[in-house]
Amino acid sequence: MRQSAGQPADAAGGGGAAGRSRTVRAVVSGRVQGVGFRYFCQQEASALGLVGSVSNLDDGTVEVLAQGPSDDVSRLIAWLYRGPRWAEVDDVLVEERAPGCLSGTTFEVAR
């Protein structure tokens, strides 16, 4: 499933699936590099107890890999649409991944 352009229907909820694990890849476009996006994303994801990573891509976008309880992943996706104060988010493309496919115990800034 791929979502884009505007707030996804499940960004704030996840359909009552609090205990279900969810893994996503999100690509955030706009003015998202050089504004602290990755570090604020790490803080947000860590506060939600998610595992994964955030990194800058060569095309100027930011890639987020996140895994955890479905509701918390949805909360992070909702945050991605806002980003930190200095960011200007144009779009967020979200791709579902196989639940549990990420290893690790923390959320890291990859590059």
C-alpha positions as CSV (number, residue, x, y, z in Angstrom):
1,M,0.0,0.0,0.0
2,R,1.3,3.4,-0.9
3,Q,-0.1,6.7,0.4
4,S,0.8,10.2,-0.7
5,A,-0.4,13.8,-1.0
6,G,-2.0,14.9,2.3
7,Q,-2.7,13.2,5.5
8,P,-3.3,9.5,5.1
9,A,-6.6,8.2,6.5
10,D,-4.8,6.1,9.1
11,A,-2.1,8.5,10.1
12,A,-3.7,9.3,13.4
13,G,-5.2,6.0,14.3
14,G,-4.3,2.7,12.7
15,G,-7.8,1.4,13.0
16,G,-7.6,0.3,16.6
17,A,-4.7,-2.0,16.0
18,A,-2.7,-0.9,19.0
19,G,-1.1,-4.3,19.7
20,R,-0.4,-5.2,16.0
21,S,3.1,-4.6,14.7
22,R,3.6,-2.4,11.7
23,T,6.6,-1.7,9.5
24,V,6.8,1.2,7.0
25,R,9.2,2.9,4.7
26,A,8.3,6.6,4.2
27,V,10.0,9.1,1.9
28,V,9.5,12.7,2.8
29,S,10.0,15.4,0.2
30,G,10.3,19.2,0.4
31,R,12.7,21.3,2.4
32,V,13.7,18.4,4.7
33,Q,17.5,18.4,4.6
34,G,19.6,20.8,6.5
35,V,16.8,21.7,8.9
36,G,17.3,19.1,11.6
37,F,14.6,16.8,10.2
38,R,16.5,13.6,10.9
39,Y,17.3,14.4,14.5
40,F,13.8,15.6,15.4
41,C,12.4,12.5,13.7
42,Q,14.7,10.3,15.8
43,Q,13.5,12.0,19.0
44,E,9.8,11.6,18.0
45,A,10.3,7.9,17.0
46,S,12.3,7.1,20.1
47,A,9.6,8.8,22.3
48,L,7.0,6.5,20.7
49,G,9.2,3.4,21.3
50,L,9.8,2.7,17.6
51,V,12.8,1.0,16.1
52,G,14.3,1.8,12.7
53,S,16.3,4.6,11.1
54,V,16.1,7.9,9.3
55,S,18.5,9.0,6.6
56,N,19.1,11.7,3.9
57,L,18.9,10.4,0.3
58,D,20.9,11.8,-2.5
59,D,17.8,13.3,-4.2
60,G,17.2,15.7,-1.3
61,T,14.5,13.6,0.3
62,V,14.5,11.9,3.7
63,E,13.9,8.1,4.1
64,V,12.3,6.8,7.3
65,L,12.1,3.1,8.2
66,A,10.0,2.5,11.3
67,Q,8.6,-0.4,13.1
68,G,6.5,-0.9,16.2
69,P,2.9,-0.9,17.4
70,S,0.6,0.1,14.6
71,D,-0.9,3.1,16.4
72,D,2.5,4.5,17.2
73,V,3.8,4.1,13.7
74,S,0.7,6.0,12.5
75,R,1.5,8.8,15.0
76,L,5.0,9.0,13.5
77,I,3.6,9.2,10.0
78,A,1.3,12.0,11.1
79,W,4.4,13.8,12.5
80,L,6.2,13.3,9.2
81,Y,3.6,15.5,7.5
82,R,4.5,18.3,9.8
83,G,8.2,17.8,10.6
84,P,10.2,20.2,12.7
85,R,9.5,24.0,12.7
86,W,12.1,24.8,10.0
87,A,11.0,22.0,7.5
88,E,8.6,22.5,4.7
89,V,7.1,19.1,3.9
90,D,5.6,18.8,0.4
91,D,4.8,15.1,0.4
92,V,5.1,11.8,2.3
93,L,5.1,8.5,0.4
94,V,4.4,5.6,2.7
95,E,5.0,1.9,1.8
96,E,4.0,-0.9,4.0
97,R,6.6,-3.5,4.7
98,A,6.4,-7.0,6.2
99,P,5.8,-6.6,10.0
100,G,8.9,-7.4,12.0
101,C,11.3,-7.2,9.1
102,L,13.5,-4.6,10.8
103,S,16.1,-5.7,13.4
104,G,17.5,-3.6,16.2
105,T,16.3,-2.1,19.4
106,T,16.6,1.6,18.8
107,F,15.8,4.3,16.2
108,E,18.9,5.7,14.6
109,V,20.1,8.5,12.4
110,A,21.7,6.5,9.6
111,R,23.3,9.3,7.5
